[in-house]
Amino acid sequence: MDQLEQTISVIALTMGVGWASGINLYATIFMLGLLNNMGHIALPEELQVVGDPLVLMAAGFMYFVEFFADKIPGVDSGWDGLHTFIRIPAGAVLAAGAVGDMSIAVELAAALVGGSLAAGSHAAKAGSRVLINTSPEPVTNWTASISEDLLVIGGLWAALNHPVWFLAGLVLFLLLLVWLLPKLWRGIKKVFHFIAGLFGGAQDEPKGPLPTLSTKPSAPNEVR
């Protein structure tokens, strides 16, 4: 039974760090490192690097920057676009480190799963932000950003303390993702079509009839 519980805990941590990295990578690293250094959790040796003071300072500083960038309409979507190339690879690396000292095959499988989960959660976050930014007021951006931060903290806490419940919630998240992503994609296409219409819109219509070239031969001058 202990072996089964340990296996479930490793799977939950592996999937948890991948999923959380796609939403807020810096909060994920900072929370894991802080809890590890305070003795509340014992991370695998390959993942204990997140508790290094230099890593903690870098993650804390970047989380501070993201905390504000993520709440400004338009800036948040640009930030998400840039972090497409950061969150997904980082999620794969963290997931590979979460399995501990195992075979290369296990670490590669964990990296693939973690990177995929990071890509899915990142796509849901970035896509929803594009649609939220169609509203000019900033309240929805603040609400969405704070909710995402709380979701990351709560999800990682559940993965570390109640892995079975976390895995059950992750299954529901994946089912929701399958339903949500096509709707987000259709909504994003409408937004970009609207923007394209604004910047590449129709040219000014000419006033009056267009001049035409007459093909009828001119009549000879009449003698008065």
ROSE-700066 format. One record per residue: chain; x, y, z of N, C-alpha, C in turn. Coordinates in pm, 1 decimal, m for minus. Layout:
<sites>
- A,X,Y,Z,X,Y,Z,X,Y,Z
...
</sites>
This chain:
<sites>
- A,83.4,m120.6,0.0,0.0,0.0,0.0,87.3,126.2,0.0
- A,196.4,123.5,77.4,285.2,238.6,81.2,344.8,266.2,m56.1
- A,379.8,158.7,m127.2,435.8,174.7,m260.7,334.7,236.9,m355.3
- A,208.0,194.8,m344.3,103.0,250.1,m429.1,80.9,398.1,m398.7
- A,78.1,431.6,m269.7,59.3,571.8,m232.4,175.2,658.9,m280.3
- A,296.1,605.7,m272.7,411.9,680.5,m319.0,404.9,702.1,m470.1
- A,362.6,598.6,m542.0,350.2,610.3,m687.4,246.8,715.7,m724.5
- A,132.8,713.7,m655.5,27.6,811.9,m682.6,76.8,952.4,m651.0
- A,151.8,967.2,m543.0,205.5,1098.7,m505.5,300.7,1151.3,m612.1
- A,386.3,1063.8,m665.1,480.3,1105.9,m769.5,405.7,1145.8,m895.8
- A,304.9,1068.3,m932.4,225.4,1101.5,m1052.5,154.5,1235.0,m1033.9
- A,96.3,1256.2,m916.3,25.5,1381.4,m890.4,121.0,1500.2,m894.5
- A,239.5,1486.0,m835.6,336.8,1595.7,m838.1,384.6,1622.5,m979.7
- A,409.8,1516.3,m1056.0,455.5,1531.8,m1193.8,353.4,1607.1,m1277.4
- A,228.7,1564.0,m1270.3,124.0,1629.8,m1347.2,91.4,1767.0,m1290.5
- A,102.8,1780.4,m1158.2,70.7,1908.0,m1095.2,164.4,2019.4,m1137.2
- A,295.9,1991.5,m1137.5,390.1,2097.2,m1174.8,377.3,2132.3,m1322.1
- A,347.1,2032.7,m1406.0,326.6,2062.2,m1547.5,203.8,2149.0,m1569.7
- A,93.7,2109.7,m1508.9,m31.2,2185.1,m1522.6,m17.1,2326.4,m1467.4
- A,41.2,2339.3,m1348.7,53.2,2471.2,m1286.0,148.8,2562.3,m1361.9
- A,252.6,2505.4,m1422.4,349.1,2586.6,m1496.4,284.8,2656.2,m1615.6
- A,185.4,2594.5,m1676.5,118.3,2656.4,m1790.0,34.1,2776.3,m1751.2
- A,m1.9,2786.8,m1624.0,m83.3,2899.2,m1577.1,4.6,3008.8,m1518.0
- A,90.5,2972.2,m1426.2,180.3,3070.0,m1364.7,308.5,2997.8,m1323.6
- A,406.4,3000.8,m1410.8,531.0,2928.7,m1388.1,605.5,2979.7,m1265.6
- A,612.3,3112.0,m1250.3,694.3,3168.9,m1143.3,633.1,3143.0,m1006.0
- A,501.2,3148.2,m997.0,435.9,3114.8,m870.5,457.2,2968.2,m836.2
- A,458.1,2881.8,m937.0,480.5,2739.2,m915.2,619.0,2713.7,m857.1
- A,720.6,2770.6,m920.0,857.8,2749.3,m873.7,878.3,2809.8,m734.4
- A,826.6,2930.8,m714.5,845.4,2998.1,m586.4,777.5,2920.8,m473.6
- A,656.4,2872.3,m498.3,584.2,2798.6,m394.6,654.8,2667.6,m361.2
- A,697.5,2593.4,m462.9,766.2,2466.6,m437.6,896.9,2488.6,m361.9
- A,974.6,2586.4,m404.8,1101.9,2613.0,m338.2,1084.6,2658.0,m194.3
- A,986.2,2744.6,m172.3,962.8,2795.3,m37.3,917.5,2684.2,56.6
- A,823.0,2600.7,10.6,773.5,2491.7,94.8,883.4,2389.9,122.7
- A,969.0,2366.2,24.6,1078.4,2270.9,43.7,1179.1,2323.3,146.9
- A,1212.6,2451.3,136.8,1310.1,2508.8,230.3,1255.3,2519.0,372.3
- A,1123.0,2535.2,384.6,1062.2,2545.0,517.3,1036.3,2408.4,579.6
- A,1061.3,2301.8,503.2,1045.0,2167.0,555.9,903.8,2112.8,548.6
- A,813.2,2182.0,478.7,674.8,2134.8,469.9,661.2,2021.0,369.3
- A,749.7,2014.9,270.9,747.8,1907.3,172.3,891.5,1862.6,149.6
- A,905.3,1741.9,96.2,1037.1,1689.2,60.6,1036.2,1659.7,m88.7
- A,1094.1,1748.1,m166.9,1096.9,1731.2,m311.6,1202.3,1628.7,m351.0
- A,1184.7,1562.2,m464.7,1291.0,1474.9,m516.1,1420.3,1553.9,m535.6
- A,1531.6,1484.0,m529.7,1661.6,1551.7,m536.9,1676.2,1632.0,m665.7
- A,1624.1,1579.1,m778.0,1636.1,1648.0,m905.5,1555.0,1776.8,m909.5
- A,1458.4,1792.3,m817.5,1372.2,1910.3,m817.0,1407.4,2007.2,m705.5
- A,1500.3,1970.4,m620.7,1534.0,2056.1,m507.2,1607.3,2183.6,m547.6
- A,1647.4,2191.4,m672.9,1713.1,2312.7,m720.5,1621.0,2433.1,m709.9
- A,1488.7,2410.9,m709.9,1395.4,2523.6,m700.1,1405.1,2592.4,m563.8
- A,1466.1,2524.5,m465.5,1483.0,2584.8,m333.7,1611.6,2663.8,m319.7
- A,1693.1,2666.1,m423.9,1815.8,2745.0,m418.7,1780.2,2893.1,m405.2
- A,1850.0,2967.5,m317.7,1815.4,3109.5,m297.3,1815.0,3191.7,m425.6
- A,1908.5,3162.2,m517.7,1913.1,3236.3,m643.2,1788.9,3210.3,m727.1
- A,1746.8,3083.1,m731.1,1625.2,3047.9,m806.1,1502.7,3111.5,m741.2
- A,1497.9,3108.2,m608.1,1384.7,3168.1,m537.2,1376.1,3318.4,m562.3
- A,1490.5,3386.8,m560.4,1489.1,3531.3,m585.4,1444.9,3562.0,m727.9
- A,1494.4,3483.6,m824.0,1456.0,3505.6,m963.8,1307.3,3479.2,m984.1
- A,1257.0,3369.1,m926.8,1115.1,3336.1,m941.0,1028.0,3439.4,m871.1
- A,1070.7,3484.1,m751.6,993.3,3585.3,m680.1,988.8,3717.0,m754.6
- A,1101.7,3757.8,m812.0,1104.3,3883.1,m887.9,1015.9,3874.7,m1011.6
- A,1025.7,3764.2,m1086.3,944.9,3749.4,m1207.4,796.2,3736.2,m1174.3
- A,765.3,3673.8,m1060.9,624.5,3668.6,m1019.9,573.2,3808.3,m987.3
- A,657.7,3891.6,m925.2,619.8,4029.5,m895.8,590.1,4105.6,m1025.0
- A,674.1,4086.2,m1126.6,651.4,4151.9,m1255.8,522.5,4099.5,m1319.9
- A,505.5,3967.1,m1318.2,387.3,3908.2,m1381.3,259.3,3946.7,m1307.5
- A,268.7,3967.6,m1178.1,150.6,4002.6,m1099.8,83.9,4127.6,m1156.3
- A,165.4,4224.7,m1199.9,109.8,4348.2,m1254.6,85.2,4338.0,m1405.2
- A,177.3,4275.4,m1478.1,160.4,4263.2,m1623.2,36.7,4181.9,m1656.9
- A,5.2,4085.5,m1571.8,m106.5,3994.3,m1598.1,m241.9,4059.8,m1573.7
- A,m242.8,4181.0,m1522.0,m369.6,4246.1,m1488.4,m398.3,4368.0,m1575.6
- A,m314.1,4394.6,m1673.6,m333.7,4508.6,m1763.4,m387.9,4456.6,m1896.0
- A,m507.6,4500.6,m1936.9,m565.0,4452.7,m2063.2,m470.6,4477.4,m2180.5
- A,m450.3,4376.0,m2260.7,m360.9,4385.5,m2374.5,m219.6,4343.1,m2339.7
- A,m167.4,4396.8,m2231.5,m33.3,4357.1,m2186.9,m33.9,4210.0,m2145.4
- A,m142.2,4166.0,m2081.9,m148.4,4026.3,m2038.0,m142.4,3929.7,m2155.7
- A,m208.3,3963.6,m2267.2,m204.6,3875.4,m2384.3,m65.2,3873.7,m2447.0
- A,0.2,3990.6,m2451.1,137.5,3994.3,m2500.1,230.6,3912.9,m2411.9
- A,211.5,3922.4,m2281.4,291.1,3845.7,m2185.3,268.8,3696.0,m2205.2
- A,142.7,3656.0,m2224.0,112.7,3514.7,m2248.0,175.0,3466.8,m2378.4
- A,170.0,3551.1,m2482.5,230.1,3511.8,m2609.0,379.9,3486.9,m2595.1
- A,448.8,3574.7,m2523.6,592.6,3556.3,m2500.0,619.1,3429.9,m2419.8
- A,535.5,3402.4,m2321.3,560.3,3289.1,m2231.7,515.6,3154.9,m2289.1
- A,462.6,3155.9,m2411.2,439.2,3028.7,m2479.2,569.7,2951.8,m2493.3
- A,679.1,3025.7,m2512.8,809.8,2962.9,m2533.8,884.8,2939.1,m2402.0
- A,821.3,2973.8,m2289.6,887.6,2957.4,m2159.6,811.8,2858.9,m2072.1
- A,680.3,2875.1,m2060.7,602.9,2792.2,m1968.2,601.3,2645.0,m2009.3
- A,586.0,2618.8,m2137.6,572.2,2479.0,m2181.9,702.7,2400.9,m2163.4
- A,818.0,2451.0,m2211.5,942.8,2376.8,m2184.1,973.9,2365.2,m2034.9
- A,945.8,2473.3,m1958.3,972.2,2468.3,m1814.9,882.4,2365.5,m1747.0
- A,758.3,2355.8,m1789.7,668.7,2254.7,m1734.1,719.5,2113.7,m1760.2
- A,776.1,2092.6,m1879.8,832.5,1960.9,m1912.0,953.2,1930.1,m1824.2
- A,1040.1,2030.1,m1803.3,1159.9,2009.8,m1721.0,1121.6,1981.4,m1575.3
- A,1027.8,2058.7,m1522.2,985.5,2037.2,m1383.2,921.2,1900.3,m1365.7
- A,841.0,1858.6,m1462.7,775.7,1727.7,m1453.5,878.8,1615.3,m1457.8
- A,982.2,1631.6,m1541.4,1087.2,1529.7,m1547.4,1162.7,1523.1,m1415.3
- A,1185.6,1637.7,m1351.6,1253.8,1638.2,m1222.7,1168.8,1582.6,m1110.7
- A,1036.4,1590.3,m1125.7,946.9,1545.6,m1018.5,945.4,1394.2,m1001.4
- A,983.4,1318.2,m1104.8,979.5,1172.1,m1092.4,1101.0,1119.8,m1016.7
- A,1198.9,1206.3,m989.9,1314.4,1163.4,m913.1,1416.4,1089.4,m998.0
- A,1498.8,1012.4,m931.9,1607.9,940.6,m998.1,1556.4,809.1,m1053.6
- A,1499.3,815.6,m1173.9,1448.1,696.1,m1240.0,1515.3,681.7,m1375.8
- A,1465.9,589.7,m1454.8,1526.2,565.5,m1585.3,1500.3,683.0,m1678.6
- A,1581.1,691.3,m1785.0,1565.6,796.3,m1884.3,1427.1,788.8,m1948.2
- A,1376.8,667.3,m1969.3,1244.9,650.8,m2031.2,1135.2,711.8,m1945.0
- A,1143.1,689.2,m1813.1,1041.9,745.2,m1722.3,1050.0,897.2,m1721.2
- A,1170.9,951.1,m1717.7,1186.9,1096.3,m1716.2,1137.0,1157.9,m1846.4
- A,1164.3,1091.6,m1959.2,1117.3,1143.3,m2087.7,965.1,1138.9,m2095.3
- A,905.9,1029.6,m2047.0,759.1,1019.9,m2045.2,699.1,1128.6,m1957.5
- A,761.8,1153.5,m1842.0,712.9,1258.7,m1752.5,724.4,1395.8,m1818.9
- A,834.5,1418.0,m1890.1,852.3,1545.4,m1959.6,746.0,1565.3,m2067.1
- A,713.7,1460.0,m2139.7,611.4,1470.3,m2243.9,474.5,1502.1,m2184.1
- A,440.9,1432.1,m2074.7,311.7,1455.6,m2009.8,308.5,1595.8,m1948.0
- A,415.4,1631.7,m1877.6,418.8,1764.4,m1814.4,414.4,1876.6,m1915.8
- A,488.5,1862.9,m2025.2,484.6,1965.6,m2128.6,347.8,1977.1,m2193.7
- A,282.3,1863.5,m2215.1,147.6,1865.6,m2274.3,46.6,1931.5,m2182.1
- A,54.6,1900.1,m2052.8,m35.8,1963.2,m1956.7,m10.3,2113.4,m1948.3
- A,117.8,2152.1,m1950.8,150.5,2294.4,m1948.9,95.6,2363.4,m2073.8
- A,106.2,2296.9,m2189.0,53.5,2354.9,m2312.6,m97.9,2371.0,m2305.5
- A,m166.0,2271.3,m2249.5,m311.4,2279.1,m2239.2,m359.2,2389.4,m2146.6
- A,m300.2,2395.5,m2026.8,m342.8,2499.1,m1932.4,m302.3,2638.5,m1982.3
- A,m187.0,2647.1,m2048.2,m144.7,2776.3,m2103.8,m239.6,2820.9,m2214.4
- A,m281.2,2728.4,m2300.4,m373.5,2763.1,m2409.2,m506.9,2812.1,m2354.1
- A,m555.0,2745.7,m2248.6,m680.7,2788.8,m2187.8,m667.1,2927.5,m2126.6
- A,m557.0,2953.0,m2058.0,m534.5,3083.5,m1996.0,m521.0,3193.0,m2102.1
- A,m432.1,3170.2,m2199.8,m407.0,3273.1,m2301.0,m530.6,3298.4,m2387.3
- A,m601.3,3192.1,m2424.1,m720.1,3209.3,m2506.6,m831.3,3283.7,m2435.7
- A,m852.7,3250.7,m2308.8,m957.6,3320.3,m2233.8,m922.6,3467.0,m2214.7
- A,m792.2,3498.3,m2200.9,m752.3,3637.7,m2183.1,m778.2,3720.5,m2309.2
- A,m758.9,3660.0,m2426.1,m787.8,3732.0,m2550.2,m934.6,3772.5,m2554.5
- A,m1022.4,3681.9,m2514.0,m1165.7,3712.5,m2515.0,m1201.0,3811.8,m2404.9
- A,m1138.9,3798.0,m2288.8,m1165.4,3891.5,m2179.3,m1125.0,4033.1,m2218.4
- A,m1018.0,4047.0,m2297.5,m968.7,4179.1,m2335.6,m1060.1,4252.1,m2433.8
- A,m1163.3,4184.4,m2483.4,m1261.1,4255.7,m2566.0,m1347.0,4349.3,m2482.0
- A,m1342.8,4330.4,m2349.3,m1412.4,4421.4,m2258.5,m1314.9,4529.0,m2214.2
- A,m1350.4,4656.9,m2225.5,m1254.3,4764.0,m2196.7,m1220.9,4781.3,m2049.0
- A,m1308.2,4732.7,m1958.9,m1282.5,4757.5,m1816.7,m1181.0,4657.1,m1762.9
- A,m1100.9,4695.8,m1661.9,m993.7,4609.2,m1611.0,m1037.1,4511.6,m1502.0
- A,m1163.6,4520.1,m1457.5,m1205.8,4437.9,m1344.1,m1196.1,4289.8,m1377.3
- A,m1239.8,4250.8,m1497.9,m1236.2,4109.7,m1534.7,m1093.2,4058.3,m1542.5
- A,m998.7,4142.9,m1586.0,m858.4,4100.8,m1591.9,m803.8,4073.5,m1451.8
- A,m832.7,4164.5,m1357.8,m788.4,4145.0,m1219.6,m851.4,4019.7,m1160.0
- A,m980.4,4001.7,m1184.2,m1050.1,3885.0,m1129.7,m991.7,3755.8,m1185.1
- A,m970.2,3752.9,m1316.6,m914.9,3633.1,m1379.6,m773.9,3605.0,m1329.2
- A,m691.4,3708.7,m1317.8,m552.6,3689.7,m1275.4,m543.5,3638.1,m1132.6
- A,m617.8,3699.3,m1042.1,m614.3,3655.0,m902.2,m670.2,3513.5,m889.2
- A,m775.0,3483.4,m965.3,m832.1,3348.3,m961.9,m731.8,3245.4,m1009.9
- A,m654.7,3280.1,m1112.9,m552.8,3187.9,m1164.1,m443.0,3163.9,m1060.7
- A,m400.7,3269.8,m992.1,m297.9,3253.7,m888.5,m347.7,3162.5,m776.3
- A,m470.9,3185.2,m733.5,m527.6,3100.4,m627.9,m544.6,2956.8,m675.0
- A,m578.4,2939.8,m803.6,m594.4,2805.0,m858.8,m461.6,2730.2,m859.0
- A,m353.3,2799.3,m893.9,m221.3,2736.6,m892.7,m181.7,2696.0,m751.0
- A,m198.7,2787.5,m656.2,m162.0,2757.8,m517.0,m246.0,2643.0,m462.2
- A,m376.4,2649.5,m485.0,m464.4,2543.6,m435.6,m438.9,2410.2,m504.3
- A,m412.2,2414.2,m635.3,m387.2,2290.5,m708.2,m259.2,2222.5,m663.5
- A,m152.2,2300.1,m646.2,m26.5,2241.1,m599.1,m39.2,2187.9,m457.1
- A,m112.2,2260.8,m372.2,m134.3,2213.2,m235.5,m208.1,2079.8,m237.0
- A,m308.3,2068.1,m323.9,m383.0,1942.5,m333.3,m295.5,1830.9,m388.7
- A,m210.8,1863.0,m488.5,m122.8,1760.7,m546.5,m24.9,1707.1,m443.5
- A,18.7,1793.0,m351.3,116.1,1752.0,m250.7,52.3,1683.4,m130.9
- A,m68.6,1722.1,m95.2,m131.6,1671.2,26.8,m246.4,1574.3,1.2
- A,m314.7,1589.3,m109.6,m428.0,1500.4,m143.1,m417.4,1462.1,m290.4
- A,m317.3,1379.4,m324.2,m291.5,1349.9,m465.6,m408.4,1284.8,m539.1
- A,m483.5,1199.6,m470.8,m596.2,1134.2,m537.8,m702.3,1236.4,m577.4
- A,m733.1,1327.7,m486.0,m831.0,1431.5,m517.1,m780.5,1523.3,m628.2
- A,m650.6,1551.4,m626.4,m594.9,1635.2,m732.4,m607.8,1567.4,m868.4
- A,m575.3,1438.1,m875.6,m582.8,1367.2,m1003.2,m726.9,1361.2,m1053.5
- A,m822.2,1345.9,m961.5,m963.3,1347.2,m1001.9,m1001.6,1484.0,m1058.1
- A,m955.8,1591.7,m991.1,m982.6,1725.4,m1042.2,m914.4,1750.8,m1175.0
- A,m795.1,1694.0,m1193.9,m723.3,1712.4,m1319.9,m796.6,1645.6,m1435.5
- A,m855.2,1530.6,m1409.9,m935.5,1463.9,m1513.1,m1052.3,1553.8,m1554.3
- A,m1120.1,1613.8,m1456.1,m1230.5,1705.5,m1487.6,m1179.8,1825.8,m1566.1
- A,m1061.9,1876.2,m1529.1,m1002.8,1988.7,m1602.2,m976.8,1951.9,m1747.6
- A,m924.5,1832.4,m1771.9,m895.4,1790.6,m1909.2,m1023.3,1774.7,m1990.4
- A,m1128.4,1722.5,m1928.2,m1257.2,1711.6,m1998.0,m1311.3,1850.2,m2031.3
- A,m1299.4,1943.0,m1935.9,m1341.7,2080.1,m1960.6,m1258.3,2143.0,m2072.0
- A,m1129.6,2110.8,m2075.9,m1040.1,2166.1,m2176.6,m1080.1,2120.3,m2316.8
- A,m1114.9,1993.1,m2328.8,m1158.3,1940.2,m2458.6,m1282.7,2013.2,m2507.7
- A,m1371.6,2046.1,m2416.6,m1493.9,2118.5,m2452.6,m1467.2,2266.6,m2477.9
- A,m1372.2,2323.8,m2402.3,m1352.4,2468.3,m2404.4,m1265.4,2517.4,m2519.6
- A,m1158.8,2445.1,m2552.3,m1062.4,2495.4,m2649.8,m1123.7,2526.3,m2787.0
- A,m1210.7,2439.6,m2842.9,m1271.2,2476.7,m2972.0,m1353.4,2605.4,m2964.3
- A,m1423.1,2626.6,m2852.7,m1500.9,2748.7,m2837.3,m1409.6,2870.0,m2825.6
- A,m1300.0,2855.1,m2751.9,m1204.1,2964.9,m2742.3,m1143.8,2995.8,m2878.5
- A,m1112.5,2893.4,m2955.8,m1051.9,2914.3,m3086.9,m1146.9,2989.2,m3179.7
- A,m1274.7,2952.5,m3177.1,m1371.6,3023.9,m3261.7,m1385.2,3169.3,m3216.8
- A,m1386.3,3190.7,m3086.3,m1395.1,3327.3,m3036.6,m1273.1,3409.7,m3071.7
- A,m1153.8,3349.1,m3062.2,m1030.4,3421.0,m3095.8,m1027.7,3456.6,m3244.3
- A,m1073.7,3366.4,m3330.2,m1075.8,3396.0,m3473.5,m1166.9,3514.7,m3503.2
- A,m1280.0,3522.3,m3433.4,m1369.8,3636.2,m3453.8,m1303.0,3766.3,m3410.5
- A,m1229.5,3761.0,m3297.8,m1160.4,3881.3,m3249.7,m1056.8,3927.3,m3350.8
- A,m976.7,3834.5,m3402.8,m871.9,3872.6,m3497.3,m929.7,3916.0,m3631.5
- A,m1042.1,3857.5,m3672.2,m1107.6,3904.2,m3794.3,m1157.1,4047.0,m3776.9
- A,m1208.4,4077.0,m3657.4,m1254.7,4212.9,m3629.4,m1138.4,4310.9,m3631.9
- A,m1024.8,4271.8,m3568.9,m908.1,4359.2,m3567.4,m853.7,4378.8,m3708.2
- A,m851.7,4271.1,m3787.6,m804.6,4282.7,m3925.3,m893.5,4376.7,m4005.5
- A,m1023.5,4374.1,m3975.7,m1114.8,4465.9,m4044.1,m1089.0,4611.3,m4008.3
- A,m1043.6,4635.6,m3884.3,m1015.0,4772.7,m3843.3,m888.5,4826.7,m3909.2
- A,m783.8,4745.7,m3914.4,m655.2,4793.2,m3963.9,m640.2,4776.1,m4115.1
- A,m712.1,4682.6,m4171.6,m702.7,4664.9,m4316.5,m838.3,4684.5,m4380.5
- A,m914.9,4777.7,m4321.9,m1052.2,4798.0,m4361.9,m1068.9,4848.9,m4503.4
- A,m1193.5,4861.9,m4538.4,m1224.5,4904.5,m4674.0,m1176.1,5045.9,m4698.7
- A,m1126.0,5068.7,m4819.4,m1080.9,5201.9,m4858.2,m1200.3,5293.2,m4879.9
- A,m1174.5,5423.6,m4876.8,m1282.6,5519.5,m4895.2,m1346.0,5500.7,m5031.4
- A,m1476.4,5497.3,m5032.9,m1548.1,5485.3,m5158.9,m1536.6,5615.0,m5237.8
- A,m1504.7,5609.3,m5365.8,m1496.5,5731.9,m5445.1,m1633.0,5796.7,m5457.4
- A,m1634.4,5929.2,m5452.1,m1759.6,6002.6,m5463.2,m1792.9,6024.2,m5610.3
- A,m1917.1,5998.1,m5647.0,m1960.8,6015.9,m5785.3,m1924.5,5895.4,m5869.8
- A,m1975.3,5890.3,m5992.6,m1948.3,5776.8,m6080.0,m1802.8,5773.5,m6123.8
- A,m1754.1,5653.0,m6145.9,m1617.7,5637.1,m6192.6,m1607.1,5682.3,m6337.9
- A,m1498.7,5748.6,m6376.4,m1483.8,5788.8,m6517.0,m1466.9,5666.3,m6605.1
- A,m1527.2,5674.2,m6723.4,m1518.2,5563.2,m6818.5,m1460.6,5613.7,m6949.3
- A,m1392.6,5525.5,m7016.0,m1336.4,5558.4,m7146.5,m1438.3,5523.6,m7253.4
- A,m1469.5,5618.5,m7335.8,m1569.2,5595.9,m7439.8,m1501.7,5533.1,m7562.0
- A,m1565.9,5431.0,m7615.1,m1514.6,5364.7,m7735.3,m1587.2,5410.3,m7861.0
- A,m1686.1,5500.3,m7846.2,m1762.6,5549.1,m7961.2,m1681.7,5656.0,m8033.7
- A,m1661.9,5645.8,m8164.8,m1583.3,5746.6,m8238.7,m1649.5,5882.0,m8233.5
- A,m1567.8,5985.8,m8220.4,m1622.2,6120.8,m8211.2,m1677.3,6164.1,m8345.4
- A,m1785.0,6239.8,m8342.7,m1849.5,6286.7,m8468.4,m1766.2,6399.2,m8530.3
- A,m1765.8,6412.3,m8665.2,m1690.7,6520.8,m8728.6,m1749.6,6655.7,m8691.1
- A,m1662.1,6756.5,m8691.4,m1708.6,6891.8,m8656.8,m1814.6,6937.4,m8756.2
- A,m1924.2,6991.0,m8705.0,m2030.2,7040.5,m8791.5,m2000.9,7183.0,m8836.8
- A,m2033.1,7211.8,m8961.3,m2013.6,7347.3,m9017.6,m2137.2,7428.5,m8988.1
- A,m2118.3,7539.6,m8921.4,m2232.2,7623.3,m8888.3,m2255.5,7724.1,m9000.4
</sites>
